[in-house]
Amino acid sequence: MERLTVSLLLVMLAGAPTRQQETLDWWQTTVLYQIYPRSFKDSNGDGIGDLNGIKEKLDYIKETGIGAVWISPIYKSPMVDFGYDISDFRDIDPVYGTMEDFISLKDKMKELGIKLVMDFVPNHSSDQHEWFKMSVKKVEPYTDYYVWVDGKIDPKTGERQPPNNWISVFGGSAWKWNEERGQYYLHQFAVAQPDLNYRNPAVVKEMNDVLRFWLELGVDGFRIDAVPFLFEDDQLQDEQRSDVETALPTDHSYLQHDLTQNLEETYDLVKQWRQLVDQESAKDGITRAMMIEAYAPIENTMKYYGNSSEPGGHFPFNFLLITELRKGFTAQNVEDVINQWMDNMPPGGWPNWVVGNHDNKRVASRFGKDLVDAVNMLVMMLPGTAVTYNGEEIGMEDTFISWEQTKDPQALNAGEERYELFTRDPERTPFQWNDSTSAGFSTNPQTWLPVNPNYKTLNLEAQLLEPWSHYQVYKHLVATRSADTIQKGGLFVKALSDAVLAFVRELEGSDTYVVVMNLGKERKIADLTVFDSLYQSLTVHIPSSNSGFHQGQSVATSKINLPPGAALVLISQHQ
């Protein structure tokens, strides 16, 4: 009776559905796998990944058990910011292939039962987009498609100045003077990425039509980029100084951003997009999902869920495992991060877990090589949608990129002395498939970013041959996610010490799963009897590759001896 009561209580605490509730949708149960297309697989030997390269590797994705792929931008682009500066929202860049290649990839994914999520980049276009060229010339209806202002004159010097102190994410003023038009335009990212003006209804309609274009081509959803930046204060007031003492006056972090991010109008636009996506879903009853990228304070992030009467995104990405663990990867910090998301979700909200992407250091480089499996267990076994950045399943590491090799505009803007503080190149290097030329990514020894020299030993092919590797752990985790308990069960999480974290997933009438991990540098004894619903012994379901345990091994609940970095998924089968 005690086990039943605890299980039901945990379900309610987590806001998770019970067995009697409706079947979960594809976007709730899947692993969403992010592919950075430049670095996944090169099919034509030019040293840059492409759509046909992704198509070549779909069998790998299917075999791994992944149900949905999100592809970073593949639209036509001058590649100033490697695809996030878009010159045509309805076309494929030739470096990645053709529209026919895209259709072929999409059809193959549909055949394999893999959902396709596109990266939608609404905040800005390229300065090479026809809209911007026409806007510069004040050709209607494009005159006000972008944020243009006159600026101001310094009363002392008589020199022209930007209208305020806003700073670009990539550093320096967020304003650029255009001589031909005779005004400044706003660019919250690179100079070549002018911000669209969403206070103009014509722009809203244009971008709605872009969404419809890709939906009609058959995509299954969108990851919407940089959503907090869509609207800015129309009074153009200066922003206040932040409390980041180490920031230079040209750094984005030098200022607070209450006037340039997360304005109320942004949430309204997200709700409009959700209505549009839902209209497409209603045609055949298959959900088209909408995921929101919003690095924002928790109270702002949660508003991107919308509410029961006006839903927003299906979920905003949960970056807490990235942003909040910079203060230390301790068991208590992880417990706090998990509870922070679960406790702040609005009624009906669905959780998700992200620990890596193309903008952040790889897990092995951020937390340590020994913790790759432990971190993947966190992402996979917690309630909700799991998100994986390509390469994390094999524990890829950041690659050192010299100043001469640097491609990232954010790093280039910072200059040679500070580029390593801002560069995103190290986590974007080519996928390591095997130990052949360029790690099997390309037949070309020269790739757009250099391959990590460790590819000779750290690659997928080698891990397939190992008795128990990062990849094999990952694949077993993906398979375990199909269990009712993982999809619908409750959650109870606890830091047992500074180093040892454990959490329990329970569901009435189903197997119980326990995840325990040692995040420290010394061997630790884990006592799981704090969870009084557990039996005296548990069975090892998935051991980390460095744990020394094996599948099927029985362990005493009161005394589990964990080496540094070791982690276990344990199971207590329903009697």
ZISUL-V108852 format. One record per backbone hydrogen bond with DSSP energy under -1.0 kcal/mol. NH is the residue of the N-H (numbers start at 1). CO is the residue of the C=O. E is the energy in kcal/mol with one decimal. If there is no record, write none. Layout:
# ZISUL-V108852
nh = {NH	NH}
co = {CO	CO}
e = {E	E}
This chain:
# ZISUL-V108852
nh = {5	6	7	8	9	10	11	12	13	14	16	21	28	29	30	32	33	34	35	39	42	49	50	51	54	55	56	57	58	61	62	63	64	66	68	69	70	71	72	76	84	87	88	91	93	96	97	102	103	104	105	106	107	108	109	110	111	112	114	115	117	118	120	125	126	127	129	133	134	135	136	137	138	139	142	145	147	148	149	152	154	158	161	168	169	171	172	174	176	178	182	183	184	185	186	187	193	195	196	197	200	203	204	205	206	207	208	209	210	211	212	213	214	215	216	218	219	220	222	223	224	225	227	229	230	233	236	242	245	247	251	254	255	256	262	266	268	269	270	271	272	273	274	275	276	277	278	279	280	281	282	285	289	291	292	293	296	301	302	304	305	306	307	312	313	314	315	317	322	323	324	328	330	331	334	335	336	337	338	339	340	341	342	343	344	345	349	353	354	360	366	367	371	372	375	376	377	378	379	380	381	382	385	386	387	388	390	392	394	396	399	412	413	419	421	422	423	428	431	433	433	434	439	440	441	448	455	457	458	460	461	463	464	465	473	474	475	476	477	478	479	480	481	482	483	487	488	489	490	492	494	496	497	501	502	503	504	505	510	512	513	514	515	516	517	518	519	524	526	528	531	532	534	538	539	540	541	542	544	547	552	553	555	557	559	560	562	565	566	568	569	570	571	572}
co = {1	2	3	4	5	6	7	8	9	10	11	18	25	25	26	386	68	388	70	36	441	38	41	96	50	51	52	53	55	57	58	59	60	61	31	115	33	117	35	91	81	76	76	88	74	93	93	98	99	100	101	102	103	104	105	106	107	108	109	67	69	221	223	194	86	192	126	129	130	131	132	133	135	134	139	142	195	146	184	161	159	154	152	172	188	168	250	166	185	183	178	178	149	176	147	174	190	186	123	145	197	200	200	201	202	203	204	205	206	207	208	209	210	211	212	215	214	116	289	118	291	120	293	226	227	259	233	254	243	244	248	251	252	240	228	263	264	265	266	267	268	269	270	271	272	273	274	275	276	277	278	281	220	222	315	224	294	297	298	301	302	303	310	305	304	290	290	292	319	319	320	325	328	498	330	331	332	333	334	335	336	337	338	339	340	341	346	385	318	357	362	363	368	369	371	372	373	374	375	376	377	378	351	30	353	32	34	389	391	391	426	408	409	415	418	419	419	425	39	431	439	439	436	437	438	47	452	454	454	432	433	459	460	461	469	470	471	472	473	474	475	476	477	479	480	483	484	485	506	504	502	500	500	517	494	515	492	513	507	572	505	570	503	568	501	566	499	562	560	557	528	530	531	555	571	553	569	569	567	544	540	550	538	536	556	526	524	518	563	516	542	514	539	512}
e = {-2.2	-2.4	-2.3	-2.2	-2.3	-2.6	-1.9	-1.9	-2.5	-2.2	-1.5	-1.6	-1.3	-1.3	-1.6	-3.1	-2.7	-3.2	-3.1	-2.1	-2.7	-2.9	-2.2	-2.4	-1.7	-2.4	-2.1	-1.0	-1.4	-1.7	-2.7	-2.8	-2.0	-1.8	-1.4	-2.9	-2.1	-2.3	-2.5	-1.4	-1.2	-2.6	-1.2	-1.2	-2.4	-2.0	-1.1	-2.0	-2.6	-2.4	-2.5	-3.0	-2.7	-2.1	-2.4	-2.3	-2.2	-1.8	-2.9	-2.9	-3.3	-2.5	-2.5	-1.7	-3.0	-1.7	-1.5	-2.2	-2.5	-2.2	-2.7	-1.2	-1.2	-2.7	-1.8	-2.0	-1.3	-1.0	-2.3	-2.3	-3.0	-3.0	-3.2	-2.8	-2.9	-1.8	-2.7	-2.2	-2.1	-2.8	-2.6	-1.1	-3.2	-2.3	-1.7	-3.1	-2.1	-3.0	-2.4	-2.7	-1.5	-1.3	-1.5	-2.3	-2.2	-2.4	-2.1	-2.3	-1.5	-2.1	-2.3	-2.3	-1.8	-2.3	-2.8	-1.2	-1.9	-2.8	-2.2	-2.9	-3.3	-3.0	-1.4	-1.4	-1.8	-2.8	-1.3	-2.7	-1.3	-1.3	-2.2	-1.8	-1.3	-3.4	-1.6	-1.7	-1.5	-1.9	-2.1	-2.0	-1.7	-2.3	-2.1	-2.0	-2.0	-2.6	-2.8	-1.9	-1.4	-2.1	-2.2	-1.9	-2.1	-3.0	-2.1	-2.5	-1.2	-2.8	-2.3	-1.7	-1.7	-1.3	-1.7	-2.5	-2.6	-2.4	-1.1	-3.2	-1.9	-2.9	-1.9	-1.5	-1.5	-2.7	-2.2	-2.5	-2.6	-2.2	-2.5	-2.6	-2.4	-1.8	-2.4	-3.0	-1.1	-1.2	-2.6	-2.0	-1.4	-1.4	-2.3	-3.0	-1.6	-1.3	-2.6	-2.1	-2.2	-1.9	-2.1	-2.2	-2.6	-1.5	-2.2	-1.3	-1.9	-2.7	-2.5	-2.5	-1.1	-2.3	-1.5	-2.5	-2.3	-1.3	-1.7	-1.3	-2.1	-2.1	-2.9	-1.0	-2.1	-1.6	-1.8	-2.0	-2.2	-2.4	-1.9	-1.5	-2.9	-2.1	-2.4	-1.7	-2.0	-1.0	-2.4	-2.7	-2.8	-2.0	-2.1	-2.5	-2.0	-2.1	-1.3	-1.5	-2.1	-2.1	-3.1	-1.9	-2.8	-1.7	-2.9	-2.3	-1.4	-2.1	-2.2	-2.3	-2.6	-3.1	-2.3	-2.6	-2.3	-2.4	-2.8	-2.2	-2.5	-3.0	-3.4	-2.6	-2.9	-2.9	-1.9	-1.1	-1.8	-2.5	-2.3	-3.2	-2.8	-2.1	-2.6	-1.7	-3.1	-1.8	-2.9	-3.0	-1.5	-2.0	-3.3	-1.2	-1.9	-2.7	-2.6	-3.8	-2.6	-2.8}
